[in-house]
Amino acid sequence: MSELVLLKNIHDPNAHQIATYEGSGGYQGLRLALRDFSPDEVIDEVKSANLRGRGGAGFPTGLKWGFVPKDSPLPRYLCCNADEGEPGTFKDRILMERDPHQLIEGMVIAAYAIGCRTAYLYIRGEYQLSIDHCQQAIDEAHARGYLGPDILGSGHGLDIHIHKGAGAYICGEETALLESIEGRRGQPKLKPPFPAVAGLYECPTVVNNVETLACLPHLFRRGSEWFAAIGPDHSPGPKLFGLSGQVKRPGVYEMPMGLSLGELLEEHGGGALNGQFKAAIPGGVSAPMFPRSEFDVKMDFGSLAAAGSMLGSAGVIGLDETASIPVVARRITEFFSHESCGKCTPCREGLTWAAKILRRIEAGQGQPGDVEQLEMLCGGIFGNSFCALGDGAAWALGATVKHFRPEFDALIPAQAQAG
Amino acid sequence: MSNARSLADIKIDLAPEVQTIMARYPTSRSAIMPVLELAQQKYGVVDGDVYQTVAELLDVPEIWVFEVASFYTLFDRTVTGRHHIRLCTNLSCQLRGSDALLIHLQRRLDVESGGTTRDGIFTLSAVECLGACEVAPVLMVDRQYIGDLTVEKLDALLASLADQPAEEMS
């Protein structure tokens, strides 16, 4: 077992309190960042560490910060994306509930780097305990001088406000999240312009995930070389994996990237609930699933992309031999259909149509050509919607058909007879 | 629920906290979501009177308030029961039996998903992912999560909630 970094304190019932956090080295990273680094040097240090975003896309964090224009007279904003809503994903909730000061400290470091004085922490509305503990952490940090007009005498000031979501998965998409903070429906916007140039209130804005920001205190306390040495070169640093579904030991696990999907499920998840695994989804339901025969794929950004899926949120869902893949495909597609914001026709109409076909197949009323119709719909949605919701939905559905076509055919009376 | 109150009452109720909320943002439009949430906490529902009052308090068009209230699923635009049970039915929960638990709840409460029991105690909703997959199957009742659900656990929960005011759950 490798050293725990992000989860080091989570089993301490007082880990959410500032005294516990400071006692384990908390806020030392911030002190060092403010004392030894200029904002540009903070960005360089994060680039050196090659910290990649933990929200889904894996984009290099330092590079993203570097896009914020330095000569803009407008205020800059930092938004933390804590609108965790993808089935299979719960890692950020664990961090916010149990050790939220990591996040607050990370936000102060990020805000210092980009010259931001007001930050928003967008937490999904269902996460009441996360909201309570993060607000408590913000209040404690203010009282100790880690937030406010002159943080630790550095001249850098920051206020963090919590903005509660209200039950819309699409608000995890960064431009939809910004729309939501602005008081609108959470519908994505076309990029460019990217938020770094024209984001919240049309001002330069950085949106980072909870886990990404929670890495920063450790990165600055122990250095970019330490961080970069953890795991594979292209995917360094501590990483949280959420295991759920039909695994014996569901939970959140921390380990370097690069271990195999099978190792994660068997050794850490304790194996399948019933018999053996049939398949697994590696990164939240938008990540295409792998059949058991492909469980040797490495769990890092590059390896999963090369294998036709993605690390995404690293929410791993195990499916054992009792799982029906057409039922799984139907449930995933219904989720994306329900959560489509309705802005783009391919996503709005295509997913509704696909879900209808899948319900028909599941009910034993499928017709010859239904599976081909699903494949056609996937092709029509993928690449033709504003944001990644449509892409993810089509990609995930396509993988179920690609790997488990006979299960669909077996539910369609005419094809089952022909087969 | 706001029908029993005048617009002026609602305004008086909300106004002090609205000022605090507005101070967090550079535009009053940003305060629509948190003020709607505040109104829902106080009245259990957001409806026409609330839209009008929030619009007046924030000095924004009422349609801006309505478009937010109608987009986000946590805003209840019709009156719900004293306790709102939101059962997660998404994949990680489904794989661990949430479909059967939903059927059990529907039978016990004699309501479909989205319905409220005749005595007004429970509203039942099948919802998308609650983000607590490690304790699947999971539900949210009022503001509290309860995981590792079984039929027995559900029955015990219903019994404990039946006489309990909503406020005591949070």
Interface residues (C-beta under 8 A of the other chain):
Chain A: E84 G85 E86 P87 G88 T89 F90 R93 R124 G125 E126 Y127 Q128 L129 H161 H163 K164 G165 A166 G167 A168 Y169 S180 I181 E182 G183 R184 R185 G186 Y201 G242 L243 S244 G245 Q246 P250 G251 V252 L273 I281 V285 G315 I317 L319 A323 V327 V328 R331 I332 F335 H338 E339
Chain B: R24 Y25 P26 T27 R29 S30 A31 I32 M33 P34 L36 E37 V60 W64 E67 V68 F71 Y72 T73 L74 F75 R86 T89 N90 L91 S92 Q94 L95 R96 V127 E128 C129 L130 G131 A132 C133 E134 V135 A136 M140 R143 Q144 Y145 S170
